[in-house]
Amino acid sequence: MESKKIPPVLWNRPFIFLNLSFFLVFTNIAFLYLYPLALDDMVDGHHMVGLVMGLFSVASVLSRPFLGKLVALKGEFRIIFLGMAVSLIASLGYNLIISFGLGMLLTRIVHGIGFSAFIAGGFSLAAKLFHPEKRAEAFGILGACLMAAMALAPPLGEVLVRKWGFHALYIAAAGSIILAWLVASCMAVTLPSPSLKKYQQTRLRYLPHFKNRSFLFLLISTLIFAHCQSTVPNFIALIAAGKGASSGPFFSVSYSVAIIILLTTGRLIDRYGLLVFLRLPYPVFALGILLIPGMIKSSFFLVPAILYGIGMGLLFPAHNALAAGHGSKDQKPAIMSLFTAVYDTGFITGAVVSGWFAHLTGLDMLFVACGILGFLGFFLVILSPISNESFRTS
């Protein structure tokens, strides 16, 4: 009698602890989304606010390749804990800043490097920990945790600032890192720890991965997706205000839809194939962005919000799972460092390049152009040699 294959278990202790760690670290970052409110009293002009806030992302992206190599040399947990320690120091450091200067800039840079260290170690660990047959479902749950942190922390932060001022915000941000450290410590106890000697024998190189055309085109698609995903939250409030509408309902609906999709469709993606769910959501995602200028003020604002949320909820796990499927286990730090660096770069261009484009052409044209870029992403993944063969065999 032929034995049935036992399905891999997803909801084990390491998986739960890893998701909680991500949720708490991203809560730390989301609390600091309110930092521009504090900067208004310390710097002159919105361009300076953008500079200070942008330093975090620039430091995070530029340090990622180096930190990916450190992960390969020292192991995921050592770099995760290093990132948490650096983030804790930076979070407490905001309490000491009372004016614009070198201290403010260094704090943002240090915070970005700390976050980057956690991302380099965390995503490498996820790529190794998530079973190939359940990667899309696992990354969908992880994505839901990230979006939940981004949705919950800013409103809570506003309450803290109103009642006790910005020092309470910074203490809360530091507290979330301390909790993340405790959770990660519990996770480290549940997993076998490879010897440091094994890590030091690993030779990590980045350039050979760019010769893999499947991975290269996946990175291009990731940049397009992240740029479009970033443009919407960066400029939806401005275009809504310009048309006499509120952006709040759009945020609530789109992110609620995305979280529901992330939590419920991962199994379908794993069952029917990553490439299908890399291709099908792109037109939905792009159309949602295209419709924003015409519908944000009307009673049909739900349409672009829902379409945009569906696109985010399906494209995020598909890109992550495909990236995690590339390379051997020893090469996961390089693969995921490159992937997350490109993803974060899209969030920088979604603010900086889109801001420049909006200045030249207006907000309506920005969303139209961004929607067209989303359709170009669709044609890219249709025509490019992106493959999930490595996903099935890794």
C-alpha positions, 0 to 999 in steps of 0.5 A: 500500500502506497504511503501518503506524503505528509504535508510540511507543518507551517505553524510551528514555534519558529514560524510564530516567533519569526513573524512576531519578530518582524511585526515588532521590528516593523512596529518600531519603524512605523512609530517613526513614520510620525517623526516628520511631525517632530521635524517640522519644528526643527528643520526649514521646509519639506525638502529638509524633512524629506532629506532627513527621512530619506537618509534612513532608507538610503543607509538601509539599502547601501548597507544591505550587501555588506550585511548580507555577507556578514550573515553568511559569515556570522549567521542569521541570529548574530546579525539579527541581534546586532540589528536590534541592538543598533535599532534600540540605540537609535530609537533611544537617541531620538530623545536627545535630538532637539535641533537639526544637525549631525546628531540627527543625521547620524541617528537616522543613518544608524537606525537605517543600518540597524533595520537593514541588519535585521532585514538581511538576517531575517529574510535569509532565515525566512528563506531557509525556514519556510518549506518550498511547498508552503513559501507563498503561504508563509510569505503571505502571513509574513506580509500580513504581519508587516502591513498590520504593524504599519496600520496599527503603530501610527494611530497608536503613536498619534495617541502617545504624542497627543498625551505625552509628547514625542518622547513617549513615541521614541520610548514606545519604539524602543520598547517594541525592539526590546520585545522583538529581542525577547521573541527572537531569543525564544526563536533562537532556542527552538532552532539548531545553531550551525557552528560559526566555522560552518558560516566562515567557510561560506563564500558569498558573491553577488555578481554571479546571481545577476547572470541568472536571467530569471533572477535578474528579471525578477529583480526588475519586476520587484523594483517596478512593483515596489515603486508603484506600491510606494508611490500610492501611500506617498502621494494619495493624501496630496491628490485627495486633498487637492480634490477635496477628499480624504485619503483615510478611507482609501488607506483603510480599505486597501490595506484591509483588503491586502491583509485579508488576501495575504492571510487567505490566498497563500495556499492557492498560490502554492497550489496553482503556481507562483508564476500565475500569481505573479502575472494575473495580479499586475493588471488589477494592481495597475488598473487600481492605480490608474483609477485613483485620480478619477475616483478618489473623490467619488462614491466609487473610491472603493474600486481603486482601493480594492484593486490596489489592495488585491494587487499588493496582497498577491504580488508581495508573496509571489515575488518573495517566494520566487526570490527565496527559491533561488540559490542554494541554502548557503546563498540565501543571504546573498539572494535575499539581501539583493532582493530586499535591497531592490525592494527597498530601492523601489520605496525610495524611488516611489518617494523621490522620483515620483515626487520629482515627476509630480512636480513636473507634470502634476499629481494626476499624471503621476498616478496615470504614469504609475499605472502604466508602469504597472502594466509594463510590469505585467508585460515584463513578467509575461515575456521575460524568462522568470522561472520557478524551477529553482523554487521547486527544487531548492 
